[in-house]
């Protein structure tokens, strides 16, 4: 992150921030696939051991913001990733086994992003976004994520994606957009356009440019 790069520079270490990105040959818009069609999906590992060790990690806040309120209301979420069956201590209830699909291959994740009506995007920090944020948008997914400075610095809420600031708002947003396919389509198309330059090819060009600026290559 920019904060970490600044810390390194104060220590006399040359450093520059570089965000995640996506590879458009892997994360691209696909035709919806019947096995992955659903209202709401999340693709992520649950990391219960990490959450126990770091109870104040922002990811826990993200779970409380995006996933817990939907489970409390009985709104189905399809879960792809490891260890979701072990998350009841953090979510306040057990996820129904029929909602859990287990790990999904990296190259197949775009099938979920392209087929779900809404994709939930957990965040780990407030000042930067996850790699999946780029990958969901690059796949043309309709993303609902946390309202953080990191998200807002890169994307425009209600234009490129949708952000939530409270559990109640998450429920309202999901219910609203499940019943508003035209707005979902408009936002997901614009989100894909906005994320288009955040490719790893451009990240590599940026890296080389910074190295040259510092006389390292």
Residue frames relative to the residue before (quaternion, step in Angstrom):
aa qw qx qy qz dx dy dz
X 1.0000 0.0000 0.0000 0.0000 0.00 0.00 0.00
X 0.6591 -0.4952 0.3781 0.4212 3.56 -1.26 0.29
X 0.6223 0.5518 -0.3390 0.4397 3.59 1.06 -0.75
X 0.6774 0.4838 -0.2911 0.4715 3.58 0.93 -0.88
X 0.6283 0.5304 -0.3341 0.4607 3.58 1.01 -0.81
X 0.6409 0.5214 -0.3190 0.4645 3.58 1.01 -0.80
X 0.6266 0.5357 -0.3307 0.4594 3.58 1.01 -0.80
X 0.6508 0.5116 -0.3157 0.4637 3.59 0.92 -0.88
X 0.6562 0.5161 -0.3210 0.4473 3.58 0.95 -0.83
X 0.6328 0.5182 -0.3417 0.4629 3.61 1.04 -0.67
X 0.6709 0.4705 -0.2864 0.4965 3.58 1.24 -0.42
X 0.5758 -0.6213 0.3583 0.3926 3.55 1.32 0.11
X 0.5513 0.5885 -0.3950 0.4402 3.55 1.27 0.31
X 0.4146 -0.7038 0.5162 0.2575 3.57 -0.75 1.03
X 0.1667 0.7907 -0.5659 0.1634 3.58 -0.69 1.08
X 0.0299 -0.7643 0.6439 0.0203 3.53 -1.25 0.56
X 0.4858 -0.6721 0.4645 0.3107 3.60 -1.02 0.68
X 0.0039 0.7666 -0.6410 -0.0379 3.55 -1.21 0.52
X 0.3438 -0.7659 0.5140 0.1762 3.53 -0.64 1.15
X 0.6101 -0.4833 0.4630 0.4240 3.50 -1.39 0.07
X 0.1099 -0.7726 0.6178 0.0967 3.56 -1.31 -0.08
X 0.3635 -0.7052 0.5389 0.2830 3.56 -1.13 -0.60
X 0.3711 -0.6974 0.5666 0.2344 3.53 -1.29 0.42
X 0.3611 -0.7964 0.4383 0.2083 3.61 -0.29 1.22
X 0.6003 0.5436 -0.3876 0.4403 3.61 1.15 -0.26
X 0.6952 0.4168 -0.2602 0.5247 3.59 1.25 -0.38
X 0.7841 0.2164 -0.1116 0.5709 3.57 0.80 -0.99
X 0.2508 0.7404 -0.5569 0.2807 3.49 -0.06 1.43
X 0.6072 -0.5574 0.4137 0.3866 3.55 -1.25 0.36
X 0.0845 -0.7811 0.6185 0.0104 3.53 -0.92 1.04
X 0.5844 -0.5216 0.4567 0.4217 3.55 -1.26 0.21
X 0.5665 -0.6005 0.4231 0.3734 3.62 -0.93 0.78
X 0.2383 -0.7746 0.5772 0.1002 3.55 -0.98 0.95
X 0.5526 -0.6784 0.3726 0.3090 3.56 -0.66 1.13
X 0.6741 0.5002 -0.3374 0.4260 3.67 0.79 -0.80
X 0.7405 0.4048 -0.2158 0.4911 3.59 1.17 -0.53
X 0.4357 0.6921 -0.4740 0.3263 3.61 1.22 0.03
X 0.2379 0.7474 -0.5931 0.1820 3.57 -0.93 0.92
X 0.6030 -0.5483 0.4221 0.3970 3.56 -1.26 0.15
X 0.8151 0.0082 0.0685 0.5753 3.56 0.71 -1.13
X 0.0080 0.8044 -0.5930 0.0333 3.56 -0.93 0.90
X 0.0873 -0.7429 0.6560 0.1011 3.51 -1.33 0.40
X 0.1213 -0.7550 0.6415 0.0608 3.55 -1.01 0.91
X 0.4143 0.6691 -0.5073 0.3511 3.57 -0.36 1.26
X 0.4255 -0.6305 0.5640 0.3213 3.53 -1.21 0.41
X 0.5099 -0.7009 0.4189 0.2708 3.56 -1.02 0.80
X 0.1382 -0.8453 0.5006 0.1257 3.60 1.10 -0.72
X 0.0698 0.8280 -0.5541 0.0506 3.65 0.70 0.93
X 0.6345 0.5374 -0.3433 0.4368 3.61 1.00 -0.70
X 0.6360 0.5138 -0.3229 0.4767 3.58 1.05 -0.76
X 0.6648 0.5123 -0.3043 0.4506 3.58 0.94 -0.86
X 0.6251 0.5170 -0.3397 0.4759 3.59 1.09 -0.64
X 0.6943 0.4855 -0.2743 0.4549 3.55 0.95 -0.89
X 0.7885 0.1797 -0.0773 0.5831 3.57 1.06 -0.79
X 0.1138 -0.8619 0.4903 0.0609 3.60 0.43 1.19
X 0.7130 0.4273 -0.2644 0.4891 3.61 1.17 -0.38
X 0.3437 0.7402 -0.5031 0.2843 3.58 1.25 0.27
X 0.5593 -0.6348 0.4079 0.3433 3.61 -0.95 0.82
X 0.5483 0.6164 -0.4137 0.3850 3.61 1.07 -0.51
X 0.6230 0.5308 -0.3502 0.4555 3.57 1.06 -0.66
X 0.6199 0.5195 -0.3322 0.4854 3.58 1.03 -0.76
X 0.6365 0.5421 -0.3189 0.4463 3.56 1.02 -0.83
X 0.6350 0.5163 -0.3191 0.4779 3.58 1.03 -0.79
X 0.6615 0.5072 -0.2989 0.4646 3.58 0.96 -0.89
X 0.6801 0.5086 -0.2749 0.4508 3.54 1.10 -0.75
X 0.8205 0.3194 -0.1198 0.4587 3.56 0.81 -1.05
X 0.8012 0.3359 -0.1571 0.4696 3.58 0.85 -0.91
X 0.6430 0.5564 -0.3352 0.4057 3.59 0.81 -0.95
X 0.6968 0.4760 -0.3181 0.4322 3.67 0.75 -0.87
X 0.6331 0.5203 -0.3434 0.4589 3.60 1.06 -0.62
X 0.6416 0.5079 -0.3237 0.4750 3.58 1.00 -0.80
X 0.6415 0.5351 -0.3250 0.4433 3.59 0.98 -0.82
X 0.7171 0.4207 -0.2402 0.5011 3.57 1.10 -0.68
X 0.4941 -0.6809 0.4166 0.3446 3.58 1.27 0.00
X 0.4049 0.6940 -0.4869 0.3425 3.58 1.20 0.50
X 0.4167 -0.7489 0.4576 0.2369 3.55 -0.54 1.15
X 0.0413 -0.7445 0.6663 0.0100 3.51 -1.13 0.89
X 0.2734 -0.7428 0.5869 0.1707 3.58 -0.86 0.93
X 0.1890 -0.8186 0.5399 0.0518 3.57 -0.65 1.19
X 0.0428 -0.7633 0.6447 0.0004 3.54 -0.91 1.03
X 0.6000 0.5357 -0.4102 0.4299 3.58 -0.73 1.05
X 0.6332 -0.5698 0.3896 0.3502 3.54 -1.33 0.20
X 0.8862 0.2291 -0.1371 0.3787 3.49 -1.42 0.53
X 0.3678 0.7365 -0.5078 0.2538 3.63 1.09 0.34
X 0.5902 0.5732 -0.3733 0.4286 3.61 1.15 -0.44
X 0.7029 0.4558 -0.2535 0.4836 3.60 1.25 -0.36
X 0.5406 0.6873 -0.3529 0.3328 3.58 1.25 0.25
X 0.3764 0.7535 -0.4837 0.2380 3.62 1.18 0.08
X 0.6188 0.5392 -0.3819 0.4248 3.69 0.96 -0.55
X 0.7325 0.4188 -0.2254 0.4871 3.58 1.14 -0.58
X 0.7386 0.4050 -0.2149 0.4942 3.57 1.17 -0.53
X 0.5083 -0.6899 0.3986 0.3269 3.58 1.27 -0.09
X 0.7905 0.0654 -0.0607 0.6059 3.56 1.28 -0.05
X 0.5641 -0.6007 0.4574 0.3342 3.50 -1.31 0.39
X 0.3966 -0.6822 0.5577 0.2577 3.55 -0.99 0.84
X 0.4933 -0.6514 0.4719 0.3311 3.64 -0.78 0.89
X 0.5420 -0.6571 0.4095 0.3266 3.62 -0.79 0.95
X 0.6457 0.5365 -0.3316 0.4304 3.61 1.05 -0.68
X 0.6299 0.5212 -0.3390 0.4656 3.60 1.25 -0.18
X 0.6695 0.5051 -0.2816 0.4663 3.59 1.25 -0.35
X 0.1405 -0.8279 0.5423 0.0284 3.57 -0.68 1.14
X 0.4894 -0.6949 0.4179 0.3208 3.59 1.24 0.01
X 0.7689 -0.3583 0.2483 0.4677 3.57 -1.30 -0.13
X 0.1429 -0.7599 0.6285 0.0842 3.53 -1.20 0.64
X 0.5560 -0.6246 0.4336 0.3357 3.57 -0.99 0.81
X 0.6178 -0.5905 0.3746 0.3597 3.55 -1.01 0.86
X 0.7174 0.4511 -0.2600 0.4628 3.57 0.89 -0.89
X 0.6582 0.4954 -0.3173 0.4697 3.60 1.24 -0.15
X 0.4638 0.7072 -0.4418 0.2992 3.58 1.23 -0.25
X 0.6205 0.5589 -0.3504 0.4241 3.60 1.03 -0.72
X 0.5621 0.5823 -0.3955 0.4342 3.61 1.18 -0.41
X 0.6421 0.4941 -0.3145 0.4947 3.57 1.07 -0.73
X 0.6725 0.5115 -0.3013 0.4420 3.58 0.84 -1.00
X 0.7034 0.4636 -0.2583 0.4729 3.58 1.07 -0.73
X 0.7365 0.4474 -0.2183 0.4580 3.58 1.18 -0.51
X 0.6366 0.5180 -0.3320 0.4650 3.60 1.12 -0.58
X 0.5062 -0.6349 0.4829 0.3279 3.58 -1.08 0.65
X 0.7852 0.0652 -0.0043 0.6158 3.56 1.06 -0.84
X 0.1293 -0.7639 0.6277 0.0762 3.56 -1.02 0.86
X 0.2906 -0.7453 0.5764 0.1670 3.56 -0.84 1.00
X 0.1357 -0.8068 0.5727 0.0519 3.57 -0.90 0.93
X 0.2527 -0.7717 0.5678 0.1349 3.57 -0.34 1.24
X 0.1995 -0.7582 0.6067 0.1314 3.56 -1.17 0.61
X 0.3674 -0.7476 0.5203 0.1881 3.56 -1.14 0.71
X 0.7875 0.1256 -0.0404 0.6021 3.57 1.18 -0.61
X 0.5136 -0.6589 0.4550 0.3082 3.56 -1.19 0.46
X 0.7431 0.4402 -0.2241 0.4514 3.60 1.12 -0.58
X 0.7635 0.1851 -0.1630 0.5968 3.59 1.25 0.13
X 0.3894 -0.7260 0.5162 0.2340 3.58 -1.21 0.36
X 0.5784 -0.6018 0.4335 0.3396 3.53 -1.24 0.47
X 0.6351 -0.5089 0.4131 0.4087 3.53 -1.29 0.28
X 0.6319 0.5509 -0.3423 0.4243 3.59 1.00 -0.75
X 0.5380 0.6085 -0.4105 0.4144 3.60 1.14 -0.50
X 0.6861 0.4642 -0.2708 0.4905 3.56 0.88 -0.97
X 0.6831 0.5117 -0.2971 0.4280 3.57 0.91 -0.91
X 0.6277 0.5242 -0.3350 0.4679 3.59 1.03 -0.74
X 0.6920 0.4594 -0.2785 0.4822 3.58 0.85 -0.96
X 0.6435 0.5291 -0.3235 0.4488 3.59 0.99 -0.77
X 0.6774 0.4604 -0.2752 0.5035 3.56 1.21 -0.55
X 0.5208 -0.6585 0.4048 0.3624 3.57 1.27 0.08
X 0.3790 0.7327 -0.4847 0.2908 3.57 1.14 0.57
X 0.4217 -0.6540 0.5600 0.2843 3.54 -1.27 0.50
X 0.1318 -0.8564 0.4992 0.0070 3.55 -0.28 1.32
X 0.0791 -0.7293 0.6780 0.0479 3.51 -1.08 0.94
X 0.0912 0.8120 -0.5646 0.1165 3.57 -0.61 1.13
X 0.6978 -0.4737 0.3446 0.4121 3.56 -1.33 -0.09
X 0.4363 -0.6791 0.5267 0.2665 3.54 -1.13 0.68
X 0.1885 0.7911 -0.5499 0.1905 3.58 0.05 1.32
X 0.6318 -0.5174 0.4016 0.4146 3.60 -1.22 0.34
X 0.6239 0.5560 -0.3407 0.4307 3.58 1.04 -0.74
X 0.6597 0.4908 -0.3014 0.4827 3.57 0.96 -0.86
X 0.7084 0.4752 -0.2706 0.4462 3.58 0.82 -0.99
X 0.6080 0.5633 -0.3635 0.4254 3.61 1.13 -0.47
X 0.7491 0.3827 -0.1956 0.5041 3.57 1.19 -0.50
X 0.8136 0.1680 -0.0337 0.5556 3.55 1.02 -0.82
X 0.4039 -0.7101 0.5299 0.2278 3.54 -1.23 0.55
X 0.4090 -0.7214 0.4994 0.2508 3.62 -0.57 1.10
X 0.8193 0.1973 -0.2147 0.4936 3.54 -1.14 0.88
X 0.6757 0.4094 -0.3010 0.5341 3.57 1.28 0.19
X 0.7952 0.2306 -0.1006 0.5516 3.58 0.84 -1.04
X 0.7701 -0.0327 0.0857 0.6313 3.53 1.19 -0.71
X 0.3920 -0.6865 0.5493 0.2707 3.56 -1.31 -0.08
X 0.1515 -0.8041 0.5713 0.0646 3.58 -0.93 0.89
X 0.2170 -0.7645 0.5964 0.1126 3.52 -1.21 0.66
X 0.2389 -0.7800 0.5677 0.1106 3.54 -1.08 0.83
X 0.7937 0.1512 -0.0862 0.5829 3.60 1.23 -0.14
X 0.6364 -0.5214 0.3908 0.4128 3.60 -1.19 0.39
X 0.6438 0.5288 -0.3254 0.4473 3.58 0.97 -0.84
X 0.6580 0.5080 -0.3118 0.4602 3.56 0.99 -0.83
X 0.5922 0.5677 -0.3681 0.4377 3.59 1.06 -0.69
X 0.6609 0.4978 -0.3053 0.4714 3.58 0.88 -0.94
X 0.6625 0.5122 -0.3056 0.4532 3.58 0.91 -0.91
X 0.6721 0.5026 -0.2992 0.4540 3.58 0.92 -0.91
X 0.6585 0.5024 -0.3159 0.4627 3.57 0.91 -0.89
X 0.6696 0.4883 -0.3077 0.4673 3.59 0.86 -0.89
X 0.6484 0.5299 -0.3191 0.4437 3.58 0.96 -0.85
X 0.7739 0.3965 -0.2177 0.4433 3.56 0.66 -1.10
X 0.5434 0.5731 -0.4168 0.4500 3.59 1.17 -0.27
X 0.7406 0.3769 -0.2037 0.5177 3.57 1.18 -0.60
X 0.6995 0.4086 -0.2599 0.5256 3.59 1.26 0.25
X 0.0807 -0.8542 0.5122 0.0394 3.60 0.51 1.15
X 0.6103 0.5604 -0.3675 0.4224 3.62 1.05 -0.63
X 0.6731 0.4721 -0.2951 0.4868 3.59 0.94 -0.84
X 0.6039 0.5469 -0.3555 0.4579 3.58 1.03 -0.72
X 0.6762 0.4989 -0.2932 0.4559 3.55 0.87 -0.96
X 0.6504 0.5225 -0.3200 0.4490 3.58 0.92 -0.87
X 0.7031 0.4702 -0.2731 0.4583 3.58 0.84 -0.97
X 0.6775 0.4904 -0.3199 0.4451 3.59 0.85 -0.84
X 0.6259 0.5262 -0.3406 0.4641 3.61 1.05 -0.69
X 0.6778 0.4741 -0.2959 0.4778 3.58 0.92 -0.87
X 0.6216 0.5489 -0.3422 0.4418 3.58 1.01 -0.73
X 0.6463 0.5105 -0.3151 0.4717 3.55 1.02 -0.78
X 0.6367 0.5165 -0.3293 0.4684 3.60 1.03 -0.73
X 0.6796 0.5087 -0.2946 0.4388 3.57 0.90 -0.94
X 0.7131 0.4584 -0.2632 0.4606 3.58 0.95 -0.83
X 0.4538 0.7609 -0.4121 0.2130 3.57 1.23 -0.46
X 0.7229 0.4376 -0.2699 0.4617 3.62 0.99 -0.69
X 0.5742 0.5940 -0.3805 0.4155 3.60 1.27 -0.05
X 0.2702 0.7788 -0.5186 0.2269 3.58 0.89 0.93
X 0.5861 -0.5778 0.4223 0.3799 3.56 -1.22 0.35
X 0.5296 0.5832 -0.4191 0.4514 3.59 1.21 -0.27
X 0.6911 0.4532 -0.2742 0.4918 3.58 0.92 -0.88
X 0.5962 0.5426 -0.3662 0.4648 3.60 1.11 -0.57
X 0.6483 0.5115 -0.3183 0.4656 3.60 0.99 -0.81
X 0.6322 0.5213 -0.3293 0.4693 3.60 1.02 -0.78
X 0.6344 0.5241 -0.3172 0.4715 3.56 1.02 -0.82
X 0.6446 0.5336 -0.3187 0.4451 3.57 0.93 -0.90
X 0.6700 0.4905 -0.2945 0.4730 3.58 0.91 -0.94
X 0.6369 0.5362 -0.3249 0.4486 3.57 0.99 -0.84
X 0.6700 0.4887 -0.2973 0.4732 3.60 0.92 -0.87
X 0.6373 0.5252 -0.3272 0.4592 3.59 0.97 -0.81
X 0.6561 0.5030 -0.3076 0.4711 3.57 1.00 -0.80
X 0.6269 0.5510 -0.3332 0.4386 3.58 1.00 -0.83
X 0.7395 0.3780 -0.2111 0.5154 3.56 1.11 -0.68
X 0.5120 -0.6906 0.3945 0.3246 3.57 1.28 0.28
X 0.4425 0.7192 -0.4324 0.3161 3.56 1.17 0.55
X 0.7568 0.1839 -0.1582 0.6069 3.58 1.28 -0.15
